[in-house]
Amino acid sequence: MSAQVMTRPETRTQRSSPGKPRRRRVGNVPAGLAAGVWFLIVAVPIYFIVVTSIRTQDAYVTDGPLDPPTSVTLDNYSNVLELGFATFLRNSVIAAVATVVLVLVLALPAAYAIVRGRSRAVRMGFTLFLVGLAIPAQAVIIPIYLIITRLNLYDSLTAIVLPTAAFSLPMGVVVLTSALRDIPGELYEAMTVDGAGPGVLFRRLVLPLSRPALASVGIFAGLNAWNGFLFPLVLTQSADQRVLPLGLWNFQSQYGTDVPGLLAAVVLSALPVLALYLFGRRHLLSGLAAGFGK
């Protein structure tokens, strides 16, 4: 009886010890499946867009959507360039850069005033920015159209830049406010004791420490301007003022849509955004995480 009692704990230990690694392996299976499903959700549309952009129109009709291309052609890309893609790209770049500059120039001083200010007017201003996050552009497109036309800005890139920057400004102020609140108050006090005024504090303390958040806000505002469709559609008319989202309409007509040519234009229009993301992804992630350090 004593020998049997002594052997039972050893048997339990031997059975329980190899079970722990198995539970860890089983626990990783759902995460691996979820990652695989997410990869397919992202990769399959990208594969379809790229492969279709190098097909001919006949091959697009006859071949399957995910079949490898039987004949590769770059005629779709040459047709895109002949249909004014360079003009659309130039207008989009101008609108995006102007929007980013305008948002950064206005958002950082506003966030600095909100963080350092103590008056009721400053708090009310921050509340108005928060309210601006909840107002969709579709709800105020008619007043915006009337304002733009009365200012004689209709059918110009300025008509696109101003409302796009206005709707990107609240998010920029909120992100920068959170970033500036992470700056320790001791740094402000130390520079103030050394004789630094508000302008010196802004240039030598606030501006250098807010660069990641500025990059995040700049990318956000640039993407809004780059992908914007409503304001260019309503506030512009001529072909010379079209941006890339409106330029994609050239590939559809009353008789059908040139899908390979359209997707070739989509690939070309996505390359600058991809390059911008690869260049600023580190600053984008650090800027989005601003305000959660405390």
Order of alpha helices (4+ residues) and beta strands (2+ residues): alpha-alpha-alpha-alpha-alpha-alpha-alpha-alpha-alpha-alpha-alpha-alpha-alpha-beta-beta-alpha
